[in-house]
Amino acid sequence: MKNDNNNKELTDSELTGQQDDEAKLAEARKLGLDKEFDNIKITSNFAFQLVFYDADLCKRLLEEALGISIDRIEVPEAEKTILADIDTKQVRFDIYVKDSSDNAYDIKMQVIGSGFKLDEFMRRIRAYLSVMDTFEIKRGAKYRDLKKSCVIFFVTDDPFGLDYKRYDLDLVLRQNPKIVNPDDTKRVIFNCQGHKGEVSEDIQNFLDYMKSGTVEGDFVSSVDKRLNAVRRNKNWRKTYMFYALEKKLDAGENFRAGQAQGKAEGVAEGENKLVRLLEAMVKKGKNAAEIIAEKSKSNNLSALYKEYGIE
């Protein structure tokens, strides 16, 4: 009998979960997130992860990006969360793979918008490399056991404004420029808006695909075919709707929190200005009755602020 009750409770719990999911999906449809998924592009982190979860495509992207030959890679782990022992802050890797020599690669898609901050972007790259090393090295192991690690970004706009297709952020010994990246780390950024410099044909086609959706060459054709398969997949559609809804709700909460903070700061600033106005009026010999009369007469604090030099 006890088992029956437990089973009934489990069924009720599952039913509640299904009802919650349906409510979330209904809200997502109201926001047009299902149609958004129909037109999802490779520059979406969600799409980028699912497309390059395909090991063959991921391997080819790496080879073309770095100009190397890789015999095989481990099946990529999309959006892998690694908790560094040295910190509790989560660091997310969009596509994290290793080759047969245990070298590690983190491949990321970055949409650069109006809120982009270069200093934060560069520190992110630094953090990714640091946590990759922390994750890979075993306790008690020697530093020489660390393998090569590389972070690759594909970005939708030029972070440096120099119009290059590719940026290599190398560690160079100033006293001997021939010594490059002696720590076996590598940082590469591909800019789909760039015109200067050389990249492989497949990478150029991929950058054009990022920029305009143009399909050229067999590699991008395979990428586009995979992306269309993603769009048709019902489970991925549902997952995307949950994912996008959560992001929008988080963004709304952050916006409201910012509004509240801004309002509070505005009220505090207004009160501060009013106090300074009253102090200025008192210094000019105004008494309380005169201050009230002058404010009533003016009915315009801006004019009084200007008259008394309050900024």
KOLGUZA-388879 format. One record per residue: x, y, z of N, C-alpha, C, O in turn; residue number from 1. Coordinates in steps of 0.02 Angstrom, whole numbers. Atoms other than C-alpha are relative to their C-alpha. Example, Ala and Ser with C-alpha at 12.3 -4.5 7.8 and 13.67 -1.06 7.14 Angstrom:
! KOLGUZA-388879
45,-59,0,615,-225,390,45,60,0,97,59,33,1 $
-42,-59,-3,684,-53,357,-39,55,37,-14,110,45,2 $
***
This chain:
! KOLGUZA-388879
42,-60,0,0,0,0,44,62,0,29,111,-34,1 $
-45,-56,-5,143,116,43,32,14,-68,40,72,-88,2 $
-29,-8,66,222,83,-126,-48,32,-48,-29,73,-90,3 $
51,-30,44,57,125,-212,-4,74,11,-9,113,-37,4 $
3,-71,-15,51,292,-122,60,37,-28,54,92,-56,5 $
-61,-32,27,231,329,-169,-4,8,-75,16,59,-103,6 $
8,-3,72,192,287,-350,-49,54,-20,-39,89,-70,7 $
51,-51,15,39,399,-345,30,70,8,17,115,-32,8 $
-33,-65,-11,142,542,-272,48,16,-57,52,74,-78,9 $
-47,-11,55,273,518,-408,-38,20,-63,-16,64,-100,10 $
41,-16,58,138,520,-541,-27,71,5,-27,108,-45,11 $
25,-68,-10,62,678,-469,55,51,-12,44,103,-42,12 $
-57,-46,9,234,759,-465,17,7,-74,30,62,-98,13 $
-15,-2,72,266,712,-646,-54,40,-37,-38,78,-83,14 $
55,-36,32,95,779,-695,7,75,11,-4,114,-35,15 $
-11,-71,-15,131,944,-608,56,29,-43,52,84,-68,16 $
-56,-21,41,296,954,-699,-20,10,-73,1,58,-105,17 $
24,-6,68,211,924,-866,-44,62,-9,-38,97,-59,18 $
43,-60,3,82,1059,-829,42,63,1,27,111,-34,19 $
-45,-58,-2,221,1180,-784,35,10,-67,42,66,-91,20 $
-33,-4,65,312,1139,-946,-47,27,-53,-27,70,-93,21 $
49,-24,50,154,1166,-1049,-13,75,9,-21,111,-40,22 $
11,-71,-13,126,1334,-964,59,41,-25,49,95,-54,23 $
-60,-36,24,305,1386,-1003,2,2,-76,18,54,-106,24 $
1,2,73,288,1330,-1184,-52,48,-28,-41,81,-79,25 $
52,-46,22,127,1428,-1201,24,73,5,11,113,-40,26 $
-28,-67,-8,214,1583,-1134,53,14,-53,58,69,-79,27 $
-52,-7,51,360,1553,-1253,-31,13,-68,-5,53,-107,28 $
34,-11,64,240,1543,-1401,-28,70,-5,-26,101,-58,29 $
26,-68,-1,159,1707,-1349,56,50,-18,43,101,-50,30 $
-57,-44,13,332,1786,-1358,31,-12,-69,79,21,-88,31 $
-25,14,67,360,1711,-1531,65,-39,-2,101,-38,-52,32 $
-64,36,-3,504,1600,-1476,1,-61,-45,54,-84,-66,33 $
2,56,47,443,1454,-1583,18,23,-71,55,-11,-106,34 $
-18,-28,66,453,1564,-1740,73,22,-1,106,18,-52,35 $
-71,-20,-5,620,1630,-1679,45,-61,-13,97,-55,-45,36 $
-39,60,10,683,1451,-1678,0,-21,-74,49,-47,-99,37 $
4,16,71,623,1427,-1858,54,36,-40,77,10,-91,38 $
-49,-41,36,746,1563,-1910,67,5,36,107,50,23,39 $
-62,-3,-39,886,1524,-1789,61,-4,-45,62,-42,-94,40 $
-59,-3,43,1057,1563,-1861,60,-29,37,58,-42,97,41 $
-60,31,-28,1230,1492,-1834,33,45,52,71,21,94,42 $
-28,-46,-49,1276,1649,-1734,-33,-6,68,-10,24,116,43 $
30,15,-65,1158,1590,-1597,42,-52,35,60,-103,6,44 $
-38,49,-38,1255,1502,-1460,-33,-68,0,0,-120,-4,45 $
38,62,-3,1118,1372,-1451,10,-40,-64,24,-100,-62,46 $
-8,34,65,1128,1331,-1637,72,-21,-11,85,-76,-35,47 $
-72,15,10,1318,1339,-1641,20,-63,37,56,-105,11,48 $
-16,59,-40,1331,1210,-1502,-28,-63,-31,8,-113,-38,49 $
31,60,27,1209,1089,-1581,29,-20,-67,36,-80,-81,50 $
-30,15,65,1285,1102,-1755,68,-32,8,83,-83,-23,51 $
-68,25,-7,1463,1074,-1697,7,-53,54,63,-71,73,52 $
-2,60,-41,1416,937,-1577,17,-59,-44,38,-112,-20,53 $
-20,50,49,1442,836,-1735,77,-2,-2,109,48,-20,54 $
-73,5,-7,1621,772,-1713,37,13,-65,90,44,-64,55 $
-34,-11,65,1665,774,-1899,2,74,-18,54,99,-40,56 $
2,-72,15,1609,954,-1922,46,38,48,81,85,27,57 $
-41,-33,-50,1695,1006,-1761,75,-9,-16,114,38,-11,58 $
-70,15,17,1858,921,-1813,22,42,-60,77,70,-60,59 $
-19,-39,60,1856,1007,-1983,5,74,16,50,108,-10,60 $
-4,-71,-20,1820,1177,-1906,65,14,34,98,65,20,61 $
-64,-8,-35,1969,1156,-1791,59,-1,-48,104,41,-43,62 $
-56,6,47,2084,1100,-1931,6,60,-45,61,84,-57,63 $
-1,-59,44,2035,1244,-2044,18,63,38,53,107,12,64 $
-13,-60,-39,2042,1372,-1905,74,6,19,103,61,18,65 $
-68,-2,-25,2215,1323,-1843,52,-23,-51,112,-18,-39,66 $
-47,22,52,2291,1253,-2003,39,-61,22,99,-67,6,67 $
-34,60,-24,2332,1087,-1921,-39,-61,-22,-96,-56,-46,68 $
33,63,14,2290,905,-1949,-11,-37,66,36,-46,105,69 $
18,36,-61,2200,811,-1810,-25,-69,-19,-71,-75,-59,70 $
21,67,20,2184,623,-1820,-69,-17,26,-108,-50,-9,71 $
67,11,-27,2032,617,-1707,-11,47,59,36,73,88,72 $
17,-39,-60,1941,713,-1571,-50,-39,41,-88,-80,14,73 $
52,29,-42,1839,658,-1424,-66,34,-16,-67,92,-35,74 $
66,-29,14,1652,685,-1445,-7,64,39,0,64,100,75 $
3,-65,-35,1627,869,-1405,-55,2,52,-107,-29,45,76 $
49,-11,-53,1536,920,-1248,-26,71,-7,11,119,4,77 $
29,-66,10,1417,1063,-1283,-16,33,67,-42,2,113,78 $
15,-41,-59,1403,1202,-1153,22,-36,64,-17,-45,111,79 $
-26,36,-58,1514,1109,-1030,14,49,57,47,100,47,80 $
-12,-41,-58,1514,1183,-856,56,-31,42,52,-89,62,81 $
-56,24,-39,1677,1167,-762,5,42,63,7,104,60,82 $
-9,-36,-62,1695,1213,-580,74,-6,20,98,-60,35,83 $
-71,0,-18,1873,1263,-542,5,-11,76,-35,15,114,84 $
-11,12,-72,1939,1202,-374,16,65,36,1,73,95,85 $
-22,-61,-32,2008,1376,-343,-56,51,9,-46,102,41,86 $
54,-49,-3,1840,1462,-360,-66,-37,-9,-68,-92,-36,87 $
66,30,10,1654,1425,-358,-35,31,-60,-91,11,-76,88 $
31,-32,58,1620,1535,-509,-1,-49,-59,50,-79,-76,89 $
6,44,57,1555,1434,-655,27,33,-63,17,92,-74,90 $
-23,-23,65,1640,1450,-823,-29,-47,-52,-21,-108,-47,91 $
32,42,50,1546,1388,-975,41,-2,-64,66,49,-88,92 $
-34,10,63,1627,1316,-1130,-53,-20,-51,-90,-68,-40,93 $
50,17,50,1520,1316,-1287,14,-68,-31,-27,-114,-27,94 $
-21,65,27,1614,1176,-1376,69,-14,28,117,22,14,95 $
-63,17,-33,1752,1092,-1276,20,-70,-24,-15,-119,-10,96 $
-22,64,27,1851,954,-1362,73,-12,14,110,34,30,97 $
-70,19,-8,2014,861,-1345,20,-45,-58,-21,-85,-82,98 $
-24,44,53,2120,778,-1477,34,-61,30,35,-70,91,99 $
-30,63,-23,2213,612,-1467,61,11,44,83,-34,79,100 $
-58,-17,-42,2361,700,-1385,-19,35,64,24,59,101,101 $
27,-32,-60,2250,770,-1247,5,76,-1,-5,109,50,102 $
3,-73,6,2267,948,-1312,-73,21,2,-116,-13,-25,103 $
69,-22,-11,2111,1047,-1266,-16,62,-41,25,107,-49,104 $
23,-55,42,2010,1166,-1374,-69,23,24,-113,-18,35,105 $
65,-29,-17,1869,1283,-1326,-20,46,-58,15,94,-73,106 $
24,-38,59,1769,1351,-1474,-64,36,19,-111,6,44,107 $
56,-40,-22,1648,1492,-1445,-26,46,-55,11,68,-98,108 $
32,-50,43,1525,1601,-1539,-17,60,43,-46,52,97,109 $
12,-61,-39,1513,1782,-1480,-36,52,-43,-9,76,-93,110 $
35,-56,32,1382,1907,-1534,24,65,32,18,73,93,111 $
-24,-64,-26,1456,2081,-1516,-52,54,-13,-66,70,-71,112 $
52,-51,6,1323,2212,-1482,22,65,31,81,77,44,113 $
-15,-67,-26,1310,2387,-1412,29,-2,70,65,44,90,114 $
-25,4,-69,1349,2329,-1235,68,-34,6,91,-47,62,115 $
-64,36,0,1513,2245,-1285,55,42,34,62,102,20,116 $
-56,-33,-33,1662,2288,-1174,63,-42,-13,67,-99,9,117 $
-59,37,20,1833,2239,-1241,39,-27,61,63,-83,59,118 $
-39,23,-58,1917,2230,-1069,-32,-62,32,4,-108,52,119 $
34,58,-28,1785,2108,-1006,9,-61,-45,19,-117,-22,120 $
-9,53,49,1800,2005,-1165,69,-32,7,76,-93,7,121 $
-69,25,-6,1989,1990,-1146,9,-38,66,45,-89,67,122 $
-5,35,-64,1972,1940,-963,-37,-67,-2,-19,-114,33,123 $
35,64,9,1847,1806,-1014,47,-52,-31,50,-109,-9,124 $
-47,46,32,1977,1729,-1129,52,-24,50,69,-83,53,125 $
-49,17,-53,2103,1734,-987,-30,-50,49,4,-98,69,126 $
33,45,-48,1978,1650,-871,-9,-70,-29,1,-120,5,127 $
11,65,31,1938,1512,-995,64,-42,-1,63,-101,16,128 $
-63,36,1,2120,1465,-1017,21,-23,69,45,-79,78,129 $
-19,17,-68,2150,1468,-831,-40,-59,26,-12,-105,56,130 $
42,54,-26,2003,1356,-791,10,-64,-39,6,-119,-11,131 $
-16,60,40,2044,1238,-934,60,-37,31,59,-98,38,132 $
-60,30,-31,2215,1209,-854,-17,-31,67,5,-86,82,133 $
19,25,-66,2140,1188,-681,-39,-65,-7,-31,-111,34,134 $
41,59,10,2018,1061,-749,43,-60,-25,32,-117,-4,135 $
-38,54,33,2147,962,-850,54,-30,45,65,-90,43,136 $
-56,26,-39,2291,947,-727,-25,-37,61,-69,-12,97,137 $
21,39,-58,2273,814,-595,37,22,62,93,48,58,138 $
-32,-19,-63,2311,845,-414,67,-38,8,70,-98,-2,139 $
-65,30,-10,2494,815,-379,40,-7,-64,99,-25,-61,140 $
-36,6,63,2539,816,-564,49,58,-9,42,110,23,141 $
-49,-52,15,2686,916,-631,-29,48,-52,-70,28,-94,142 $
23,-48,49,2657,1074,-730,19,-21,-71,-16,-4,-119,143 $
-21,22,66,2751,993,-873,-51,-48,-31,-50,-61,-91,144 $
51,45,25,2603,873,-887,-56,36,-36,-97,4,-70,145 $
52,-38,35,2492,1012,-950,10,-4,-75,65,5,-100,146 $
-3,3,73,2450,993,-1134,-16,69,-29,-28,117,8,147 $
16,-63,34,2419,1128,-1262,-74,16,10,-116,-28,12,148 $
70,-21,-5,2261,1230,-1241,-12,60,-45,32,103,-53,149 $
15,-52,49,2175,1345,-1363,-72,23,7,-118,-18,12,150 $
67,-30,0,2026,1463,-1356,-10,33,-68,30,75,-89,151 $
16,-28,65,1945,1506,-1523,-68,35,4,-117,4,24,152 $
63,-37,2,1812,1641,-1540,-18,16,-73,25,38,-112,153 $
28,-27,62,1703,1674,-1692,-46,57,21,-94,46,58,154 $
37,-59,-23,1634,1850,-1672,-38,34,-57,-16,31,-115,155 $
43,-30,51,1498,1946,-1764,20,72,-17,-8,101,-63,156 $
-25,-66,16,1590,2112,-1761,72,5,24,97,-37,61,157 $
-71,-7,-12,1767,2177,-1748,13,27,71,-3,85,85,158 $
-11,-24,-69,1821,2188,-1564,55,53,5,56,91,53,159 $
-57,-46,-3,1977,2289,-1606,-6,57,-50,31,106,-46,160 $
10,-53,50,1914,2394,-1753,57,7,-49,67,61,-77,161 $
-57,-4,46,2065,2351,-1860,-14,-33,-67,29,-34,-111,162 $
24,28,63,1967,2262,-1999,36,-64,-22,38,-79,-81,163 $
-31,63,18,2061,2097,-1991,-49,-58,8,-94,-56,50,164 $
42,59,-3,1978,1930,-2022,19,-45,59,-22,-79,88,165 $
-26,43,-53,2087,1845,-1893,47,39,45,89,77,21,166 $
-45,-30,-49,2171,1904,-1734,31,-56,41,-4,-100,67,167 $
-36,48,-42,2305,1801,-1646,28,37,60,72,80,54,168 $
-23,-32,-61,2331,1852,-1466,56,-42,30,44,-86,72,169 $
-57,41,-19,2504,1782,-1439,38,29,59,40,89,70,170 $
-45,-18,-54,2616,1784,-1287,70,0,-30,98,-52,-47,171 $
-65,-8,34,2781,1852,-1358,51,29,49,36,77,85,172 $
-54,-26,-42,2945,1878,-1266,27,63,-34,54,61,-89,173 $
-19,-64,29,2984,2061,-1295,73,2,-20,91,30,-72,174 $
-72,-1,13,3172,2034,-1288,21,-48,-56,76,-42,-83,175 $
-14,46,55,3162,1894,-1416,-66,-21,-32,-95,-71,-13,176 $
65,12,31,3007,1900,-1528,-8,-68,-33,-64,-87,-52,177 $
6,66,29,3048,1729,-1599,-30,-50,50,-54,-103,30,178 $
30,43,-52,2990,1654,-1434,-74,19,7,-90,71,37,179 $
72,-14,1,2801,1645,-1454,-38,-56,36,-27,-115,23,180 $
42,47,-37,2677,1561,-1336,39,-58,31,23,-116,19,181 $
-40,54,-31,2807,1465,-1235,-40,-41,50,-17,-94,71,182 $
41,37,-48,2668,1412,-1117,-49,-47,-35,-90,-79,-2,183 $
43,45,39,2581,1314,-1258,-74,18,4,-117,-26,-1,184 $
69,-23,4,2423,1419,-1250,-9,39,-65,39,66,-93,185 $
14,-36,62,2339,1497,-1400,-69,32,5,-116,3,32,186 $
63,-37,-1,2202,1627,-1421,-10,28,-71,31,67,-96,187 $
14,-21,69,2123,1657,-1592,-71,27,-5,-117,-3,22,188 $
66,-31,10,1979,1771,-1641,-12,8,-75,29,38,-110,189 $
19,-8,70,1892,1761,-1811,-58,50,-4,-109,42,29,190 $
46,-55,6,1797,1917,-1861,-35,-2,-69,-3,6,-120,191 $
35,9,64,1661,1894,-1994,-9,66,-38,-30,65,-95,192 $
6,-65,33,1662,2082,-2033,67,23,-30,70,75,-63,193 $
-67,-21,21,1849,2088,-2073,13,-9,-75,-18,-50,-108,194 $
-21,4,70,1930,2116,-2243,75,-12,-9,96,-36,-61,195 $
-72,7,5,2116,2113,-2206,22,-70,22,-12,-104,61,196 $
-29,63,-21,2226,1960,-2188,-27,-59,-39,-73,-52,-79,197 $
18,61,36,2211,1782,-2250,-26,-53,47,0,-62,102,198 $
26,59,-35,2108,1636,-2190,-12,-53,-53,-13,-38,-112,199 $
12,53,49,2074,1468,-2271,-67,12,-35,-109,50,-11,200 $
62,-8,39,1936,1455,-2401,-61,-22,41,-113,12,39,201 $
57,24,-40,1824,1354,-2284,-17,49,56,-76,60,70,202 $
13,-49,-53,1845,1480,-2143,-31,63,-29,-76,91,1,203 $
30,-59,31,1809,1625,-2261,-74,-13,-17,-116,30,-6,204 $
70,17,15,1651,1535,-2319,-42,-2,64,-100,18,63,205 $
37,2,-64,1602,1507,-2137,-12,70,27,-66,84,53,206 $
9,-70,-23,1630,1691,-2094,-54,34,-41,-94,73,-14,207 $
53,-29,42,1521,1740,-2243,-68,-28,20,-119,7,18,208 $
62,32,-22,1390,1616,-2182,-25,32,65,-85,43,73,209 $
17,-36,-61,1394,1699,-2011,-31,68,-16,-81,88,14,210 $
19,-68,16,1375,1870,-2090,-65,7,-38,-107,49,-22,211 $
58,-9,45,1243,1842,-2223,-41,-62,-12,-94,-59,-43,212 $
36,62,12,1189,1660,-2222,16,-31,-67,-15,-81,-86,213 $
-19,25,66,1272,1632,-2391,32,-69,7,77,-79,48,214 $
-26,68,-2,1307,1447,-2422,47,-11,-58,25,-14,-116,215 $
-51,13,51,1469,1416,-2517,47,-55,24,68,-55,82,216 $
-48,53,-17,1580,1262,-2520,-32,-58,37,-85,-51,67,217 $
28,60,-30,1554,1086,-2456,-2,2,76,-47,-27,107,218 $
0,-4,-73,1601,1127,-2276,-61,38,26,-97,14,70,219 $
57,-40,-23,1472,1265,-2254,-66,-34,-21,-116,-27,15,220 $
60,37,20,1346,1159,-2351,-18,-52,53,-76,-62,69,221 $
11,50,-53,1368,1024,-2219,-24,34,64,-67,7,99,222 $
21,-37,-59,1352,1153,-2080,-73,22,-7,-113,15,40,223 $
68,-23,12,1193,1223,-2158,-50,-58,3,-106,-50,28,224 $
43,59,-2,1120,1049,-2180,-13,-21,72,-69,-38,91,225 $
6,18,-71,1153,1012,-1997,-45,51,36,-85,32,78,226 $
41,-51,-31,1075,1179,-1945,-74,-9,-17,-117,0,26,227 $
69,13,20,917,1139,-2044,-28,-60,36,-88,-62,52,228 $
23,58,-39,908,971,-1956,-15,20,72,-63,-5,102,229 $
13,-26,-66,919,1063,-1791,-68,34,2,-107,24,49,230 $
64,-37,2,773,1175,-1841,-60,-47,-3,-113,-30,22,231 $
56,47,8,666,1023,-1883,-10,-45,61,-61,-79,66,232 $
2,46,-56,702,932,-1721,-48,27,55,-36,81,82,233 $
51,-23,-47,551,944,-1603,28,7,71,10,54,107,234 $
-28,-3,-67,650,908,-1445,45,61,8,42,95,59,235 $
-44,-59,-3,780,1042,-1484,-41,64,-2,-23,114,29,236 $
45,-59,1,638,1163,-1525,-26,15,70,-24,71,93,237 $
28,-8,-68,560,1133,-1354,55,25,48,44,70,88,238 $
-55,-20,-44,729,1147,-1268,18,73,-11,31,110,36,239 $
-16,-70,15,765,1311,-1358,-52,47,29,-34,99,56,240 $
53,-43,-26,597,1383,-1307,7,9,76,-4,64,101,241 $
-13,-5,-72,634,1343,-1124,60,45,13,59,90,56,242 $
-64,-37,-7,811,1412,-1142,-10,75,-12,12,117,27,243 $
10,-70,18,758,1573,-1229,-47,36,48,-38,94,64,244 $
47,-29,-48,612,1602,-1110,35,17,65,25,71,92,245 $
-37,-13,-62,727,1587,-959,45,61,-8,50,102,38,246 $
-43,-57,11,848,1711,-1036,-39,65,0,-17,116,27,247 $
41,-60,3,708,1835,-1071,-25,19,70,-27,78,87,248 $
24,-13,-68,640,1817,-894,56,29,43,46,75,82,249 $
-58,-25,-37,814,1842,-822,16,72,-20,31,114,22,250 $
-14,-67,25,840,1994,-933,-51,50,27,-34,106,44,251 $
53,-44,-26,672,2065,-875,11,16,73,2,73,95,252 $
-14,-12,-72,718,2042,-692,58,47,9,56,92,51,253 $
-58,-44,-4,886,2124,-720,-19,72,-19,5,120,11,254 $
22,-67,22,802,2268,-813,-40,35,55,-30,94,69,255 $
41,-30,-53,675,2295,-675,42,19,60,31,70,92,256 $
-46,-16,-56,812,2287,-544,39,63,-15,50,105,28,257 $
-36,-60,21,909,2416,-643,-44,62,3,-21,115,24,258 $
47,-56,-4,755,2526,-657,-10,23,72,-8,82,87,259 $
11,-16,-70,724,2516,-470,61,36,29,54,85,66,260 $
-61,-32,-26,905,2558,-432,7,70,-28,24,117,8,261 $
-5,-66,31,903,2700,-557,-49,49,30,-34,108,40,262 $
51,-44,-31,742,2768,-483,22,22,69,15,81,87,263 $
-23,-17,-67,812,2759,-308,57,51,-2,59,98,37,264 $
-56,-47,6,971,2846,-363,-24,68,-23,1,120,-1,265 $
28,-63,24,868,2977,-455,-34,39,56,-27,100,61,266 $
33,-33,-56,763,3012,-301,52,29,48,45,85,72,267 $
-52,-24,-46,919,3025,-194,35,62,-28,49,109,9,268 $
-32,-58,31,999,3144,-318,-45,62,2,-22,118,13,269 $
48,-56,-2,840,3250,-326,-4,30,70,-7,91,78,270 $
2,-25,-69,834,3262,-138,62,39,16,60,91,50,271 $
-63,-33,-12,1016,3310,-133,1,70,-32,25,118,-2,272 $
2,-65,35,989,3450,-261,-47,49,36,-32,108,42,273 $
47,-43,-35,839,3515,-165,30,28,64,21,86,81,274 $
-33,-23,-61,938,3522,-3,51,54,-16,55,104,20,275 $
-51,-50,18,1078,3617,-92,-34,66,-21,-7,120,-9,276 $
37,-61,19,948,3739,-164,-22,38,63,-14,99,67,277 $
22,-33,-61,875,3773,8,58,32,37,51,87,64,278 $
-59,-28,-33,1048,3798,81,23,64,-35,43,113,-2,279 $
-21,-59,37,1089,3922,-58,-48,58,13,-26,116,18,280 $
50,-52,-13,927,4018,-28,9,29,71,3,89,81,281 $
-11,-23,-68,961,4025,160,61,45,4,61,95,39,282 $
-61,-40,0,1136,4091,127,-13,71,-27,22,118,-10,283 $
16,-66,28,1057,4233,29,-50,37,45,-77,89,25,284 $
41,-37,-48,955,4280,183,-74,-15,-4,-113,20,28,285 $
71,16,5,791,4199,137,-22,-38,63,13,-81,88,286 $
27,39,-56,683,4141,281,-50,-51,-28,-63,-53,-88,287 $
43,54,22,562,3994,275,-60,25,-39,-78,-5,-90,288 $
59,-26,34,412,4100,225,18,24,-70,-20,13,-117,289 $
-22,-25,66,509,4183,83,16,-57,-48,2,-53,-107,290 $
-17,58,42,573,4015,21,-64,-31,-28,-68,-47,-87,291 $
63,30,21,396,3945,16,-34,44,-52,-60,20,-102,292 $
32,-47,46,330,4101,-69,35,-1,-68,2,0,-120,293 $
-38,-2,63,469,4101,-199,-11,-64,-40,-17,-62,-101,294 $
11,64,34,444,3916,-237,-70,-1,-30,-80,-25,-86,295 $
69,-1,25,255,3942,-254,-6,45,-60,-42,29,-108,296 $
2,-48,54,282,4091,-367,33,-29,-63,7,-21,-119,297 $
-37,28,57,407,4001,-477,-34,-62,-28,-40,-71,-88,298 $
30,64,18,322,3830,-476,44,-38,-51,20,-80,-89,299 $
-46,31,47,477,3776,-573,68,-7,33,107,40,36,300 $
-63,10,-34,622,3698,-481,59,10,-46,112,33,-24,301 $
-55,-9,47,728,3700,-638,23,72,-5,83,87,-8,302 $
-17,-71,3,719,3888,-645,36,23,63,83,62,59,303 $
-32,-17,-63,765,3902,-461,72,-30,3,118,3,26,304 $
-66,30,2,910,3780,-485,47,44,-41,104,57,-22,305 $
-41,-40,44,973,3887,-627,16,67,32,72,91,27,306 $
-10,-66,-32,949,4050,-531,52,-3,55,92,43,63,307 $
-46,5,-57,1047,3987,-381,63,-41,-16,103,-57,28,308 $
-61,34,22,1179,3894,-483,7,-71,25,62,-95,38,309 $
-2,70,-22,1131,3719,-429,0,-45,-60,-46,-43,-101,310 $
-4,46,58,1186,3586,-553,-12,-72,22,-10,-117,-20,311 $
***
